[in-house]
Amino acid sequence: MSDPGQVETQFQTIATSECPFVFRNGDSLDDVVIAYETWGTLNEDRSNAILLFHAFSGSQHAAGYNPSVEGNEFWTKECEQGWWNPFIGPGKALDTDKYFIICANYLGGCYGSTGPASVNPATGLRHGSSFPNVTVNDVVRSQALLLDGLGIQKLLAVVGPSTGGLACVSFATLFPERVSLVIPIATGTRTTVLNRIILLEQILAIENDPKFQAGKYYDSGVPETGLSLARMISHKTFVHLNAIERRAGKDVVHPEDRFSWYRAHDHVESYMLHQGKKFTARFDANTYLRICEMWSRYDPVIEGDAEDLLSLFSRSREAGHQYLVFSIDEDYCFYPEEQAALVEQLKHAEVPHLFLTVHSEKGHDSFLLEPELYTPHIQVMLQNAAD
C-alpha cells in the first residue's frame, strides 16, 4: 500500500466583513480562513466525501508529506509526516482510490486556520488573548462552511478520534442531513470531572508562566515552561504508562534550564521533559488554552440546542445514520466507560450502531499506531454506507 505522497495545505475563506463568522458566545470575526488538505478524488455526484476531524494538537495534515505551510511559524519537522498516514491511502481504512478525504485545522488553531497567532487585519497585531473563546460547535460550523465552499452538501462519513470525536458527534447532530455514517473513535459525549481537572492543571501551567503575560507574548518570548508542563500533564494520558517506559531512552539528560536545584535522575523523567520541550516549538500557547477550554466546556446538548441526549441523538435516528463506535480498553484519556455511555444513548434513541472494543497495550495512542485493529471494520462500514 503506497502513501499519498507530497501534499499541500489549501486555504478557504469562510467569513468576510460582509458576512462575518459569529461564534457561539456572540463574538464575531471577519476574514476567517480555514486551512485544509484533501486526498483522493471527488466523484461526479460528490457523494464520496469523508470529513476527518483531528485530535487536540493535530493539524490538517493527516496523510502524506508536507514540508511547509505558507507563513506558518509552528510547522516543524515533526509536522511534516501525516498524523494518520497508516489509515489514509490506496487500500487503507480511508481508501483514496474510492473516497475523497478532507481534514481541516480547527478554527482557533495554529497551523493555518485563523487563530490567536493570526494577525488581526483591523489592528495589524496578532489576536492573542482577544481571540474569541472557541466551542466544538464553532469548529463544526466553520467546517460546514468549508464544505459549502467545496460544493459538498452531504458527506458519506464523518470521522474523528479523541477530541476530534467530539466534533464528529456534534457534526452529525448539528447537521444530520449532511452525513450518512458516523465514526467516533476513543471519545465521549461529555467531558468528565477527571478530564476537567486535568485540563485545568494545563491551563494553570500556562497562565502562571511569567512569560505568558496574559497572552501577549508574541514579541517577548514564548511561555516555554508553562506550555511544556501542560504538554507533559496531557502526554501521560495519551500514552500508556508502560509504553512511556519502553519509549524512554536509557541515557538521562539533565536539562539545567528547567530546575533550580533538582536534577532529572532517570530516563522516564528525561523522556517527559523532552516531550514537553519539543512541543513548545510546534504549538501556540494561546491556541492550547482555547482548545483546553473547548474540551472542558463541551456539552453536545447545550451546543446542539437540544433538550437532552435523547432528543439530540433522535436527530441521527431520523436522518438514518449508522454509527461505528470504537473504544480502547487501556485508554486513560477517554476511558472505555465514556464510549459505553455514548452507545447507551444511541440505544436509547434507537440509532443503528456497531460498538467495538480494541484491545491494545498502547493506550489512547492506539488510534494513531495500530491500523490493523480498525481498518477492516471501517472499510466494511464505509462500503455499506456507499452502497
Secondary structure, DSSP 8 states (H G I E B T S, - for coil): -----B---EEEEEE-SSS-EE-TTS-EESSEEEEEEEES---TTS--EEEEE--TT--S--SSB----TT-TT--GGGSB-TTGGGEETTSSEETTT-EEEEE--TT-SSSSS-TTSEETTTTEE-GGGS----HHHHHHHHHHHHHHTT---EEEEEEETHHHHHHHHHHHHSGGGEEEEEEES--SS--HHHHHHHHHHHHHHHTSTTTGGG--TTT---HHHHHHHHHHHHHHHS-HHHHHHHS-SS----GGG-SS----SHHHHHHHHHHHHHTTT--HHHHHHHHHHHHT--HHHHTT-SSHHHHHHHHHHHT-EEEEEEETT-SSS-HHHHHHHHHHHHHTT--EEEEEE--SSGGGHHHH-GGGTHHHHHHHHHHHH-
